[in-house]
């Protein structure tokens, strides 16, 4: 069953899931002021401004970014009243990987083919996975969020729930502004501060975002090229294995005990064949020595997948089996 948080990202209702991703960092070279009970919002922002100045961020940038009057009520409402979802894989699949999503993936892939091909040559990351993530995170660049990132992060840092996390991300966002290349009003994202087309938290931006043309600051808000390059860099830095698939649909010739399935149970395809696993068309695997894990997301009566090392790399972007399966299947539909 899928949880509320992983569904939230995949259905594109927000980018909040990125806030909990493995691989994000909170680079803080100094001990920063922290909000304390009883401080006004204005006093809180004064502390942020002082910390920013000690980090060397230009005063004019800090003044423009932190010219906020009050916590954002809509951000607080969304953060405190996230709906609970409990879906089976089949329900999730039908909501997230419909015919339109597949056709949009194919169109996006074809329209960006020269760029994606060049990126594949450079990074060795499969561009179909890049398109799959791009499609899930921002509906192929069309839904980046409408919240000012500084406004959202300042609100959540002041509010107190996960205050240290959001305070660190707020300072990271100010660092990005301090580099130039984007104005505070153009730094848009989800209510939880996930930014642009890849829905990177500021810490992930600082670690993984790259410009497609090289040099300069990556524009993940308006540039699909920089967004593709940044997603590919993320996957590459997280261990993408060049030339290997993420996984494939399979069929079962006989029932398999659930204790033998799951990402942690890795066997050679030859061993899986002895247990009754075959390709989706019922034929034997072309290689017997490749290692993989069997996923039965809805149990033995539902879909079955053999997943490989790159499946786990996709999960670094969002630690959900459903999400990683959706990325792979959307990517398959793209090309």
Secondary structure by P-SEA (a helix, b strand, c coil): cccaaaaaaaaccccccccccccccccccbbbbbbcccccaaaaaaaaaaaaaaacccaaaaaaaaccccccaaaaaaaabbbbbbbcaaaaaaacccaaaaaaaaaaaaaaaaaaaaaaaaccccaaaaaaaaaaacccccccccccaaaaaaaaaaaccaaaaaaaaaaaaaaaaaaccccccccccccccccccccccaaaaaccbbbccccccccccccaaaaaaaaaaaaaaacccccccccccccccbbbbcccccccccccaaaaaaaccccccccccccccbbbbbbcccccccbbbbbcaaaaaaaaacccaaaaaaaaaaaaaac
